[in-house]
Amino acid sequence: MIPPNWRYIWNNSGDPRIVRVHTLADAAAAARPDVTVSRPGDGGVVLAYGGLPQGLTHVLPFLEQRRGTASHRTRRGTTWADLAGGRAAPGADILAVGVLRERAPARPPRHSLLLPFRITLSVPVGPDPQDVLSRLSRKARQQHTRELRSRGRRLEVATGEEDFAYFYDGMHRPTMTNRHGDSARSEDRESARVCLFRRGVLFFLCEGDRRVAGMLCRLEGRTLVVRLAGVDGGGADAYRSGTYMAMYVLILQWAAEHGLTRVDLSGCEPFLSKGILQFKRKMHPEIALPDNHFHHKRLVVRVRRDSPAVRDFLTANPVLGLGRNQGLEAVYFHDADRPPRLDLRWQCPGVLGHRLVHFDDFLAGLPGPSRRTPAARPTLP
């Protein structure tokens, strides 16, 4: 059995030597790629994912969740040539392919986008804890200050094994189960105890004498890495009362008070419709490619068929793409009937700007409904 600390380092380390070996192992494991097709029960968008196996954990479940219907999956072997040419899943409307950076096209093929496989979000902190509040909007600052007093909120640092058990079994695990069901992913209990609790800090957000939420973080030099979170019993009420925002603010202030320089908020898929991205964006984090093995992975999203359902799906899920010089940019789709979802905001350090893409241009030539004369493009705000 692989020791938990070795497994954690393998999956998360930014050490160039480990990243290099991990990349070689990824290339060997994906020498004979598979493709998985996900069909909905209601005749909606047919999704497919092929290539690097991590996409079955990080990419396809998210796309299925955004589609919002029950899925039936089938999986078969394919080739890199068929994945690159879009032929690997002929029945799919949208094909996502996870590739190593060396396999990624210099320019995405027609009807395709080139994305990072994952992004990471982090907040630099200075010596003054009060500077943390300046990162929030005026409304968020007022809510935080008001609820800090009215709910008697404070931050507790816990160190006992019983505290870890209380957090992992009573907060984190039920929260993941209630929020994500079968698609939940996390550190297993022993890995969390050995690699996070023993090498980091366990925080509880208390209201009076009651622990209502917790976060387990790892210390890496002068960076605090947020890894696991949860609310008492996994209930939903905490999300409606600003609990998580209060906890993040207090942890950022704790990091400033203890001489740390950065808080890593962890990463997510490169879609602006990702709820955790929109939530963490309120703290104006810096967005970048991860330092670990995901730094060398890319996601090519190819649209294979034009339909109202495909247009609705792409409109609802704008992306963070890789533009010129591999810089991050927000990409929004739209047409005469579907305005771009600019309410899913992109403004963060590390994202260079945004681009509006009209469906009638992007999907021209694909099988599907006939085109109308393109409407006038909206002006950039």
C-alpha positions, 0 to 999 in steps of 0.5 A: 500500500502506498503511504498517504504522504507519498500519495498526497505529494504525488498528487499535489506537489509542485516540486519540478522533479515530481511534476516531471515524473508525474507527467511521464507517468500520465503519458504512459497511462494514456498511451491507449486512451479511452472515450466515455460518452454520457447520454441524458435520459431526456434527449438533451446534450450528449457529452463525451470525454476522452484522453487523460483519465483525470477528466473522468473525475474533474471534467465530465462530472462537472459537465454532467452536473451542469446539464442537470439530467440523469446520465447513462455512460458508455466507455470504449477504447479509441486513439489519439488521432480520432480524439484530435480529429473529433471522430472518437465519439460520433454521437456526441454533441460536445467532446472534451479531450484532456491532453498533455501540453505537448499534445495540445494544438498550437491553435484550437481546431475549428469549432473548438476551444483550448482551456487549462485543465484546472485553475488555481485561486490564491490570495496574497496577504500582507502584515495588516489583517484589516487589509483583508476586508478591503478585498471584499465589496462594501456589501460583503464587508458590512455583512461580515462585520454585522454577523460577526457581532450578531452571531458571536463569531470567532475563529478557533484553532484546534489541535487534538485528534478528537478535534480532527475526528469531529471535523472530518466525520461530523463536518467534512464528510457529510457536507461532501455527501450532501452537496455532491453525492456520488461525484464527491471527491476528497482526501481519504481520512488517513491521508487527511490526518497524516498529510493535512492535520499533522502538517497544517492547521485545523480551524473551526468557526464558532458561534458562541460556544458552538462549532458551526464549520471547519476548514483543514489547511496545510502549511507549505512554507509561508503559504496556507493551503485550504484543502478540506471544508465542511459545516456541522452535520453537512446542513444547508443553512450555513451556506445561506448565512455567510458562514463560509465567507466569514470563515475565509475572511477570518482565516485570511486575517489569521494568516496575516497575523502569523506572518504568512504571505499567501492563502491558496484557496485551491482550484477548480475546473475552468468554467465561470459557471462553477459555483465555487469559482464565483464564490471565491471570486468575491475575495479577488484571488489571483487566478493561475495555472496550478503548480502541480502536474495539472500545470502541464495538462490542457482541455480541448473542447470541441463542438460537433453539432449545432442545436438549441440545446448545445447553444443553451449549454454553451451560453450557460457555461462560459469558460476561462480559455487560453488565448494568445501567449497562453494567457487566460481570457473569459469566453462568452457565447451568444446569439440573437436569442441568447445574450452572453452570461456576463453576470458570471463575472471574470474580473480577477488578477490573472485573467487578461480580459474577455471575448464575446463569440457569436454562435453563427460564426463559431458553429458555421458549417456544423450539422444543425439548424439553418442560420439566420442572418447574424444579429448585431454584436453587443458592444463590450461593457 
